[in-house]
């Protein structure tokens, strides 16, 4: 596994029959390599600096697990969702030894420990509370499963900043050419309701600073005057607060749409809200 410290992403691959591996990295970047295979000790190479247009050869030596080695592994989750890119640190108390790795796309990690040992596991990831498990006893040939649960850090805001309900605020400018910004509110405690005045690849969206605990699934779609959906701007979890999302006047295929009346619609579990906008070229 390759951990890119520059953009906080993981890449995984497997060696071929010749033991060769290959990664393509957007440079410049600083990366860490972790090689793992059943029956072998993990091998780690840290702080590899890659410059633009630079090809680096980094051979990795792996050793078989001796009899006095124990294995500890597990899955890191938040709720029921596995967390990728969590830094896992193993500290062996008796010899002040320290190992670290990052969880893969399934939230999994594995360590090989020289036994007997008493260890502490620490999990850390940006925007999550650190989690630590102490005094884990491990002996020769042990295979211990230690799953870790993490909690998302949320910001608490003044009650005056909390939207009254989930719904569309409007778009600006309107009329517009060629792009407009749609603003909407998210409140997690809506009772079911439908309101509005019309029919009803993903754009980058911008969050405001007004957020608090909890997330709601929100979908924002664009429709033409015939009621045909031509673009989905957002489809995911949004924190409580006010959000903004842009439409560049293109359809799903990236083609500019013609002048006319369009409708933008917000959908959540309990809310459908639709408003009208005008594209004038």
ABEGO torsion letter per residue (X at the ends): XBBBAAAGBBBBBBBBAAGBBBBBBBOBBBBBBBBBBBGBBBBBBBGBBBBBGBBBBBBBBBBBBBAABBBBBEBBBBEABBBBGBBBBBBBAAAGBBBBBBBBAAGBBBBBBBOBBBBBBBBBBBGBBBBBBBGBBBBBGBBBBBBBBBBBBBBBBBAAABBABBEBAEBOBOBBOABBBBBBBBBAABBBBBBEABBXXBBBBBBBABBBBEBBBBBBBBBBAAGBBABBABBBBBBBEBBBBBBAGBBAAGBBBBBEBBBBBBBBAABBBBBBBBBBX
